Amino acid sequence: MRPPCPSTYERGWFQMKEKLKSVGKNRWEIPIGSRTKEPRMRVPGRIIGSQKIIEWAEDAAIEQLTNVATLPGIVRYTVGMPDIHWGYGLPMGAVSAFDEEEGIISAGMTGFDINCGIRMIKTNMSYEEVRPRIKELINALFRNVPSGVGSKSRLRLTPGELEEVMTRGAEWAVEKGFGTREDLLHLEEGGVMEGADPEKVSPEAKKRGMPQAGTLGAGNHFLEIQRVEELYDAKRAEAYGLVKDNIVIMLHCGSRGFGHQIATDYLRILDRAVKKYGIALPDHQLVCAPATSQEGQDYFAAMKAGVNYAFANRQVMTHRIRESFEEVFKRDWQDLGMDVLYDVCHNICKYEEHIVDGEKRNLYVHRKGATRAFPPGHKDVPAAYRSVGQPVLIAGSMGTASYVLSGTEQAMMETFGSTCHGAGRAMSRKKAIKSWHGDEIRRSLEKEGMLVVATSPKVIAEEAPAAYKDVDEVVESVHAAGISLKVARLVPLAVAKG
């Protein structure tokens, strides 16, 4: 049974906000016992956010946090980030961690767009240098990076190559000439999760993945030219190579139809596993399997294949982006300083070591619409950034600012090394399409100095800035809570959407 839609909750079936208790600056708790039905919560819920964030939060999303808190093996509490909004099973903008022996693994809590993530590419070009050619540049990017629903790549994978993509991720793309090995040093996981098993991926998923490597897709995926407007932390900005008024490129995409099919396939498999292992669920969308079970590990191995596909996808597009800049500026990308700053993952489950109640424990951490925020000194932070902490890339909504933050020790202590991933929707896509016309949004943004190119006006309407929360408020919430710290604010100049 599907959970009620947000409007059902808003009619008063549940009044979850009334149960929230302030437990510190920008911290709110949903106490054990907030649920009035079985199964009961095993741990509290925790939300990171300002008072305004809580006012924006849907009762539906808060209720979903309490649902997840009932699952076997959950550790400490389930966490909602300030970009939280109602989603499939687990809200978008949420983190939940499970014990390696007693816990579960869930496809729904990972998400359909496996390893949807953000990559940032730096340049050494100033805004004044690029400004006269913005229109030419965004058109070249739109032309060279295929986008839209069902978009197909110029790259045609053979079955053997697809298998390599599944197991080797961005490394495969680099060996094929899409970038350099230096790029791999600046990607989460080095651009590959070990342990992917192509045998655990269905023929249908492979069929969908064959033509889409190197494509942007649709929905909230985008390719944006941005200007570094403000620097908050000179030391970290220097370490990340960010210079005020220079141009950067933000790429947001994931594993396309390949990852979506993996999720779809395993929701069916895990539905049977729930019955087999007698797991009580408050919401059918939370179908899962014990972490130690064959079904759980099969999904984990297939999910890693989706993760690696997404890494390769972004790597191929990085090459196309560099080619587009070379085409417009008639200079080599190396001369333009187009190095990868970092690449972060959303919608992913990771097997990680964390300290819980003073003890080291291995956990399966589900981050759905959430981002790692690892601190200075952590072994999984690239060597170039280890002294200052992992770069955290936060996308704003179309037409609004984006941010670079840095990970902190507070995040490791409190949120399993996690933070928000973007602005977070405040309105459904369906409602946004009814509320605005894409051409009106485009004209409005152009008056503000931002160019938008897209495959259809509908795509622009779906992503209208007012359909999202205020990203400045979201970022200020995690900064004030200390789970990730502001380094730079970026403003958009032009965006390509599918």
C-alpha positions as CSV (number, residue, x, y, z in Angstrom):
1,M,0.0,0.0,0.0
2,R,1.3,3.4,-1.0
3,P,1.5,6.0,1.8
4,P,-1.0,8.9,1.7
5,C,0.2,11.8,-0.5
6,P,1.3,15.0,1.2
7,S,-2.1,16.6,0.7
8,T,-3.6,13.7,2.8
9,Y,-1.3,14.5,5.7
10,E,-1.9,18.2,5.3
11,R,-5.7,17.6,5.9
12,G,-4.8,16.7,9.4
13,W,-4.5,12.9,9.5
14,F,-1.1,13.5,11.2
15,Q,0.2,16.5,13.1
16,M,3.9,15.6,13.4
17,K,5.2,19.1,13.8
18,E,3.5,19.4,17.1
19,K,5.6,16.5,18.4
20,L,8.9,18.1,17.5
21,K,11.1,19.2,20.4
22,S,14.0,21.6,20.2
23,V,17.2,19.9,21.4
24,G,19.8,22.5,20.5
25,K,20.5,25.2,17.9
26,N,18.9,24.1,14.6
27,R,18.2,20.7,16.0
28,W,14.8,19.1,16.5
29,E,13.9,15.7,17.8
30,I,10.9,13.4,17.1
31,P,10.7,11.4,20.4
32,I,10.3,7.6,20.5
33,G,6.6,7.1,21.0
34,S,5.5,9.7,18.5
35,R,3.9,7.0,16.5
36,T,0.5,5.8,17.7
37,K,0.5,2.6,15.7
38,E,2.6,-0.5,15.2
39,P,5.4,-1.0,14.5
40,R,6.8,1.3,17.2
41,M,9.9,3.5,16.8
42,R,13.1,1.9,18.0
43,V,15.1,5.2,17.9
44,P,14.1,9.0,17.8
45,G,14.1,11.1,14.7
46,R,16.3,14.1,14.3
47,I,15.9,17.1,12.0
48,I,18.6,19.7,11.3
49,G,17.1,23.1,10.4
50,S,16.1,26.5,11.5
51,Q,12.7,27.5,12.8
52,K,11.8,28.6,9.3
53,I,12.9,25.2,7.9
54,I,10.6,23.4,10.4
55,E,7.7,25.7,9.3
56,W,8.3,24.6,5.7
57,A,8.6,20.9,6.5
58,E,5.7,18.6,5.5
59,D,4.1,16.5,8.1
60,A,4.3,13.7,5.5
61,A,8.1,13.9,5.5
62,I,8.3,13.9,9.2
63,E,6.0,11.0,9.4
64,Q,8.2,9.1,7.0
65,L,11.2,9.6,9.4
66,T,9.2,8.0,12.1
67,N,8.5,5.1,9.8
68,V,12.1,4.5,9.1
69,A,12.8,4.6,12.9
70,T,10.9,1.4,13.3
71,L,13.1,-0.7,11.1
72,P,15.4,-3.5,12.5
73,G,19.0,-2.5,13.4
74,I,18.6,1.2,13.0
75,V,21.4,3.1,14.8
76,R,21.1,6.2,17.0
77,Y,18.3,8.0,15.1
78,T,17.1,8.7,11.6
79,V,18.1,12.2,10.3
80,G,16.2,14.7,8.2
81,M,18.3,17.5,6.6
82,P,16.9,21.0,6.1
83,D,16.1,20.2,2.4
84,I,13.8,17.4,3.6
85,H,10.7,16.7,1.6
86,W,8.2,13.9,1.1
87,G,9.6,11.1,-1.1
88,Y,9.4,7.4,-1.8
89,G,9.5,5.6,1.6
90,L,12.3,7.7,3.0
91,P,12.1,11.5,2.5
92,M,14.4,13.2,0.2
93,G,17.0,14.9,2.3
94,A,17.4,12.1,4.9
95,V,20.0,9.8,6.3
96,S,19.6,6.4,8.1
97,A,22.3,4.0,9.3
98,F,21.9,0.3,10.1
99,D,24.0,-2.2,12.0
100,E,26.0,-4.5,9.7
101,E,24.6,-7.6,11.5
102,E,21.2,-6.7,12.8
103,G,20.2,-4.1,10.3
104,I,18.7,-4.0,6.8
105,I,19.4,-2.6,3.3
106,S,16.7,-0.9,1.4
107,A,16.4,0.1,-2.3
108,G,13.6,2.6,-1.5
109,M,15.8,4.3,1.0
110,T,18.6,4.6,-1.5
111,G,16.4,6.0,-4.2
112,F,15.6,5.4,-7.9
113,D,18.3,7.6,-9.4
114,I,21.3,5.7,-7.9
115,N,24.3,8.0,-7.4
116,C,22.5,11.1,-8.6
117,G,25.3,13.5,-7.7
118,I,27.1,16.8,-8.4
119,R,30.5,17.4,-10.1
120,M,32.1,20.8,-10.1
121,I,34.7,21.8,-12.7
122,K,36.9,24.8,-12.1
123,T,38.3,27.3,-14.6
124,N,40.9,30.0,-14.4
125,M,38.7,32.4,-16.4
126,S,37.2,35.5,-14.9
127,Y,33.5,36.5,-15.3
128,E,34.5,39.5,-17.4
129,E,36.4,37.2,-19.8
130,V,33.5,34.8,-20.2
131,R,30.5,37.2,-20.1
132,P,30.5,38.2,-23.8
133,R,30.4,34.6,-24.9
134,I,27.9,33.1,-22.3
135,K,25.2,32.5,-24.9
136,E,27.5,30.9,-27.4
137,L,29.0,28.7,-24.6
138,I,25.7,27.5,-23.1
139,N,24.4,26.6,-26.6
140,A,27.6,24.6,-27.3
141,L,27.1,22.8,-24.0
142,F,23.5,22.1,-24.8
143,R,24.5,20.8,-28.2
144,N,27.4,18.6,-27.1
145,V,25.9,17.1,-23.9
146,P,22.7,15.1,-24.8
147,S,19.8,15.9,-22.5
148,G,16.1,15.2,-22.1
149,V,14.0,12.2,-21.4
150,G,15.3,9.1,-23.2
151,S,18.3,11.1,-24.6
152,K,21.0,8.9,-26.2
153,S,24.7,9.3,-26.2
154,R,27.1,9.6,-29.1
155,L,29.0,6.9,-27.2
156,R,27.8,3.4,-28.1
157,L,28.7,0.8,-25.5
158,T,29.2,-2.8,-26.3
159,P,27.9,-5.4,-23.8
160,G,31.5,-5.9,-22.7
161,E,32.1,-2.2,-22.3
162,L,28.9,-1.8,-20.2
163,E,30.2,-4.6,-17.9
164,E,33.5,-2.6,-17.5
165,V,31.5,0.6,-16.7
166,M,29.6,-1.3,-14.0
167,T,32.7,-2.6,-12.3
168,R,35.3,0.2,-13.0
169,G,33.2,3.4,-13.1
170,A,35.1,6.6,-14.0
171,E,38.3,4.7,-14.4
172,W,37.0,3.0,-17.5
173,A,36.0,6.4,-18.9
174,V,39.4,7.8,-18.3
175,E,41.1,4.9,-20.0
176,K,38.9,5.5,-23.0
177,G,40.2,9.0,-23.3
178,F,37.4,10.8,-21.4
179,G,39.6,12.8,-19.0
180,T,42.8,12.1,-17.1
181,R,43.8,10.0,-14.1
182,E,44.2,13.3,-12.2
183,D,40.4,13.6,-12.3
184,L,40.0,10.3,-10.4
185,L,41.9,11.8,-7.4
186,H,39.1,14.3,-6.9
187,L,36.0,12.0,-7.0
188,E,34.2,10.4,-4.1
189,E,35.4,6.8,-3.9
190,G,37.9,7.7,-6.5
191,G,35.1,7.2,-9.0
192,V,34.4,3.5,-8.4
193,M,32.8,1.4,-5.7
194,E,34.5,-1.9,-5.4
195,G,32.3,-5.0,-5.3
196,A,29.8,-4.3,-8.1
197,D,28.5,-7.5,-9.7
198,P,27.0,-7.3,-13.3
199,E,25.4,-10.7,-12.7
200,K,23.1,-9.1,-10.2
201,V,21.8,-6.6,-12.8
202,S,18.9,-7.5,-14.9
203,P,19.0,-7.7,-18.8
204,E,16.3,-4.9,-18.9
205,A,18.6,-2.6,-16.8
206,K,21.5,-3.3,-19.1
207,K,19.4,-2.7,-22.1
208,R,18.4,0.7,-20.8
209,G,22.0,1.6,-19.8
210,M,23.6,0.8,-23.2
211,P,22.7,4.0,-25.0
212,Q,22.7,6.5,-22.2
213,A,26.3,6.8,-20.9
214,G,27.3,10.4,-21.3
215,T,23.8,12.0,-21.1
216,L,22.3,14.5,-18.8
217,G,18.7,13.3,-18.6
218,A,15.8,15.4,-17.4
219,G,14.0,16.5,-14.3
220,N,16.2,18.3,-11.9
221,H,19.4,17.4,-13.7
222,F,21.3,20.3,-15.1
223,L,24.5,21.7,-16.4
224,E,25.2,25.3,-15.2
225,I,27.8,28.0,-15.7
226,Q,28.4,29.8,-12.4
227,R,30.4,32.7,-11.1
228,V,32.1,32.5,-7.7
229,E,30.3,35.5,-6.0
230,E,31.6,35.3,-2.5
231,L,34.3,33.5,-0.4
232,Y,33.6,32.8,3.3
233,D,36.8,30.9,4.2
234,A,40.0,31.9,2.5
235,K,42.0,28.9,3.6
236,R,39.5,26.3,2.3
237,A,38.8,28.3,-0.8
238,E,42.5,28.3,-1.7
239,A,42.7,24.6,-1.0
240,Y,39.8,23.9,-3.3
241,G,41.2,26.3,-6.0
242,L,38.2,28.7,-5.9
243,V,38.9,32.3,-6.9
244,K,36.4,35.2,-6.5
245,D,34.7,36.1,-9.8
246,N,36.1,33.1,-11.6
247,I,33.8,30.7,-13.6
248,V,33.0,27.2,-12.5
249,I,30.7,24.6,-14.0
250,M,28.2,22.5,-12.0
251,L,27.0,19.2,-13.4
252,H,24.0,17.4,-11.7
253,C,23.0,14.0,-13.0
254,G,23.0,10.3,-12.1
255,S,22.7,6.8,-13.4
256,R,19.7,7.5,-15.7
257,G,17.4,4.6,-16.8
258,F,20.0,2.1,-15.8
259,G,19.9,3.0,-12.1
260,H,16.1,3.4,-12.2
261,Q,15.7,-0.1,-13.5
262,I,18.0,-1.6,-10.9
263,A,15.9,0.1,-8.2
264,T,12.6,-1.1,-9.8
265,D,13.9,-4.7,-10.1
266,Y,15.0,-4.9,-6.5
267,L,11.9,-3.3,-5.1
268,R,10.1,-6.5,-6.3
269,I,12.9,-8.8,-5.0
270,L,12.9,-7.0,-1.6
271,D,9.1,-7.2,-1.4
272,R,9.4,-10.9,-1.4
273,A,12.3,-10.7,1.1
274,V,10.2,-8.8,3.6
275,K,7.7,-11.6,3.7
276,K,10.4,-14.3,3.8
277,Y,12.2,-12.7,6.8
278,G,9.1,-11.5,8.6
279,I,10.0,-7.8,8.7
280,A,7.2,-5.6,9.9
281,L,6.8,-2.5,7.8
282,P,4.9,0.7,8.5
283,D,5.0,1.6,4.8
284,H,5.3,-0.9,1.9
285,Q,7.7,1.5,0.1
286,L,10.3,0.6,2.7
287,V,10.7,-2.9,1.4
288,C,14.2,-4.2,2.5
289,A,16.2,-7.3,3.4
290,P,18.5,-8.1,6.2
291,A,22.0,-6.8,5.5
292,T,23.4,-10.3,6.0
293,S,20.9,-11.9,3.6
294,Q,21.6,-12.9,0.0
295,E,18.9,-10.6,-1.2
296,G,20.4,-7.7,0.7
297,Q,23.9,-8.3,-0.6
298,D,22.6,-8.9,-4.2
299,Y,21.0,-5.5,-4.1
300,F,24.1,-3.9,-2.7
301,A,26.2,-5.4,-5.5
302,A,23.7,-4.3,-8.1
303,M,23.5,-0.8,-6.6
304,K,27.3,-0.4,-6.8
305,A,27.0,-1.2,-10.6
306,G,24.5,1.8,-10.8
307,V,26.9,3.9,-8.7
308,N,29.8,3.2,-11.1
309,Y,27.6,3.8,-14.1
310,A,26.8,7.3,-12.8
311,F,30.5,8.0,-12.1
312,A,31.3,7.1,-15.7
313,N,28.4,9.1,-17.0
314,R,29.6,12.3,-15.3
315,Q,33.2,11.6,-16.4
316,V,32.1,11.3,-20.1
317,M,30.1,14.5,-19.7
318,T,33.2,16.2,-18.1
319,H,35.0,15.5,-21.4
320,R,32.2,17.0,-23.5
321,I,32.1,20.1,-21.3
322,R,35.8,20.6,-21.8
323,E,35.4,20.1,-25.5
324,S,32.7,22.7,-25.6
325,F,34.9,25.3,-23.8
326,E,37.8,24.5,-26.2
327,E,35.4,25.0,-29.2
328,V,34.2,28.4,-27.9
329,F,37.5,29.8,-26.6
330,K,39.9,28.1,-29.0
331,R,42.2,27.0,-26.2
332,D,43.1,23.7,-24.7
333,W,41.0,22.8,-21.6
334,Q,44.2,22.5,-19.6
335,D,45.1,26.0,-20.5
336,L,41.7,27.1,-19.3
337,G,42.3,25.5,-15.9
338,M,39.4,23.1,-16.2
339,D,40.3,20.7,-13.4
340,V,37.7,18.7,-11.4
341,L,37.1,20.3,-8.0
342,Y,35.1,17.3,-6.6
343,D,32.3,14.9,-7.4
344,V,29.8,14.0,-4.6
345,C,27.2,11.3,-4.5
346,H,23.5,11.4,-3.5
347,N,21.1,8.5,-3.4
348,I,23.5,5.9,-2.2
349,C,24.1,3.3,0.5
350,K,27.7,3.0,1.8
351,Y,29.3,0.5,4.2
352,E,31.2,2.8,6.5
353,E,32.9,2.9,9.9
354,H,31.4,5.3,12.5
355,I,31.8,5.9,16.2
356,V,28.6,5.3,18.0
357,D,28.4,5.7,21.8
358,G,32.2,5.7,21.9
359,E,32.6,2.4,19.9
360,K,33.7,1.9,16.3
361,R,30.9,0.2,14.3
362,N,30.5,-0.8,10.7
363,L,27.2,0.5,9.4
364,Y,25.2,0.6,6.1
365,V,24.5,4.3,5.7
366,H,21.6,5.2,3.4
367,R,21.9,8.8,2.1
368,K,18.9,9.8,0.0
369,G,19.1,13.3,-1.2
370,A,22.0,13.8,1.2
371,T,25.7,14.2,0.8
372,R,28.8,13.0,2.6
373,A,30.5,15.8,4.7
374,F,33.7,14.1,5.9
375,P,36.1,16.1,8.1
376,P,39.8,17.1,7.9
377,G,42.1,14.2,8.4
378,H,39.6,11.5,7.3
379,K,41.2,8.8,5.1
380,D,38.4,9.0,2.5
381,V,39.0,12.7,1.9
382,P,41.3,13.2,-1.2
383,A,44.8,13.9,-0.2
384,A,44.7,17.4,-1.7
385,Y,41.9,18.4,0.7
386,R,42.6,16.3,3.7
387,S,43.9,19.2,5.7
388,V,40.7,21.2,5.3
389,G,38.0,18.6,4.9
390,Q,35.9,17.2,2.0
391,P,34.3,19.7,-0.4
392,V,30.5,19.6,-0.2
393,L,28.7,20.7,-3.3
394,I,25.2,22.1,-2.8
395,A,23.0,22.9,-5.7
396,G,20.4,25.7,-5.6
397,S,17.2,25.7,-7.6
398,M,17.2,27.1,-11.1
399,G,18.1,30.8,-11.0
400,T,19.3,30.8,-7.4
401,A,22.7,30.4,-5.8
402,S,24.6,27.2,-5.2
403,Y,27.3,26.6,-2.5
404,V,30.6,24.9,-1.8
405,L,30.9,23.9,1.9
406,S,33.4,21.7,3.8
407,G,32.9,18.7,5.9
408,T,33.4,18.7,9.7
409,E,34.0,16.5,12.6
410,Q,30.6,17.5,14.0
411,A,29.0,15.8,11.0
412,M,30.9,12.6,11.8
413,M,29.7,12.8,15.4
414,E,26.1,13.7,14.7
415,T,24.9,12.9,11.2
416,F,27.0,9.9,10.1
417,G,29.3,12.3,8.2
418,S,26.4,13.8,6.2
419,T,24.7,17.1,5.2
420,C,22.1,18.4,2.9
421,H,22.3,18.1,-0.9
422,G,20.4,21.0,-2.3
423,A,17.5,23.4,-1.8
424,G,14.8,20.7,-1.6
425,R,11.4,20.9,-3.3
426,A,8.6,22.9,-1.7
427,M,6.1,22.0,-4.4
428,S,5.5,18.9,-6.5
429,R,6.4,18.9,-10.2
430,K,2.8,18.4,-11.1
431,K,1.7,21.5,-9.2
432,A,4.7,23.5,-10.5
433,I,3.6,22.8,-14.1
434,K,0.1,23.9,-13.3
435,S,1.3,27.1,-11.6
436,W,3.8,28.4,-14.2
437,H,4.5,28.3,-17.9
438,G,8.1,27.6,-18.8
439,D,8.5,30.5,-21.2
440,E,7.4,32.9,-18.5
441,I,10.0,31.6,-16.2
442,R,12.7,31.7,-18.9
443,R,11.9,35.4,-19.7
444,S,11.9,36.3,-16.0
445,L,15.3,34.7,-15.5
446,E,16.7,36.4,-18.6
447,K,15.7,39.8,-17.2
448,E,17.8,38.9,-14.1
449,G,20.7,38.1,-16.4
450,M,20.5,34.3,-16.5
451,L,20.1,32.3,-19.7
452,V,18.1,29.0,-19.8
453,V,18.1,26.4,-22.6
454,A,16.0,23.4,-22.3
455,T,14.3,20.7,-24.4
456,S,10.8,22.0,-23.5
457,P,9.0,24.8,-21.6
458,K,7.5,22.1,-19.3
459,V,11.0,21.2,-18.0
460,I,11.5,24.8,-17.0
461,A,8.1,25.0,-15.3
462,E,8.9,21.9,-13.3
463,E,12.0,23.5,-12.0
464,A,10.7,27.0,-11.3
465,P,12.7,28.7,-8.5
466,A,9.6,29.1,-6.4
467,A,9.0,25.4,-6.4
468,Y,12.0,24.9,-4.1
469,K,13.0,26.0,-0.6
470,D,15.3,29.0,-0.1
471,V,18.7,27.5,-0.6
472,D,20.3,30.3,1.5
473,E,18.2,29.3,4.5
474,V,19.0,25.6,3.9
475,V,22.7,26.2,3.8
476,E,22.7,28.6,6.8
477,S,21.0,25.8,8.8
478,V,23.7,23.3,8.3
479,H,26.4,25.9,8.7
480,A,25.0,27.1,12.0
481,A,24.6,23.5,13.1
482,G,28.3,22.9,12.3
483,I,27.8,19.8,10.2
484,S,29.2,21.6,7.1
485,L,30.8,25.1,6.8
486,K,30.3,27.7,4.1
487,V,33.3,28.2,1.8
488,A,31.9,29.8,-1.3
489,R,28.6,31.1,-2.8
490,L,28.1,30.7,-6.5
491,V,25.6,32.5,-8.7
492,P,24.2,31.1,-12.0
493,L,24.9,32.7,-15.4
494,A,23.4,30.1,-17.7
495,V,21.8,26.6,-17.4
496,A,21.1,23.8,-19.8
497,K,18.3,21.4,-18.8
498,G,16.8,18.3,-20.3
